[in-house]
Amino acid sequence: MLKKNEKVMLLIEKLKSINENIFFDLVIDNFNNELLEKKFGKPFNENSIFFEREIDIVGKIDESNKDFLKKLIEINNSYVEKKCLDFTKEDYLREFQRDKILRVNGKGLNPEQMIMYVLSTDNLTDHLEFFKEEYSKYLEKLEENRQEILEKELFLKQALEELENDTFEKEFQEYIDTKYKISGGDLNFLI
């Protein structure tokens, strides 16, 4: 039987093998600013870099911080269990196609939320490949519809405008490199 730390590492590895940035997607899907502050105890700082808290949380999860991962799992799975467990594949498809982000709209479901649920509970394992395929399609669609999404979701447009500022980009990259010691990293995971 695996120890808790081994289970945490295995879950992180499984999720990141699907998409290196899946935790960023999951944090964005599941937490608005109010819930971030409530669960992680970090007050929102108007002078902070856009998405700084989310990046910090993902960094902690990448470092196998089981408390941070546990909070993410609890919020994600609680929502899934309340809203989505009795869905058919067609219901999941309809919900995924609505393109609603829980953080922004107060409702919505994305494939990565279901992937997290399946891998963290071992429930609905017969749907895992379906959710992975839908997540891949979702990522492709995001890339294809990037401009339209930015026009709808102003907070993302603001973030990208900040990222396009060369000085900001350099400062942001230095912050990430220093904070997480990423060598040769770039900002493409956000853009």
C-alpha angles and dihedrals in degrees: 000000000000121000119238094258091049090051090051092049092047093050091049091049093048093050095045091048087063093050128347090222099043093116091058088052091048094049091048091047096049108033133059118188093268094051091044090056093045096048101035100031096226114132115224110259113207089207094054124106113268109270091009093137092048090051090049091051093049089048090053091049090049087054087056095251098172093195092059092043091048091054091050092048092047094052094042096046095042090056093045093048093049097045115018118028097099094051124124119221088262090054090051091049092051091049094047091049092055088073094213119157113210091216092058105028102031088237139050141101131231128192094248090061089057091045090054090048094050095046095044097046106025087229122131090017090154087066097049097098090046091053091047091052091048091048090053090050089047092054091048090049092050090055093047094048099037097127094047091049091051091053091053099040106051095183089062092047090052091050093051092046088054090047091052090060103099095214091048092047092052092047091045093050091048089051092052094043091051097041097045103017093234110173119211092357124152139191097256092109088070099041 
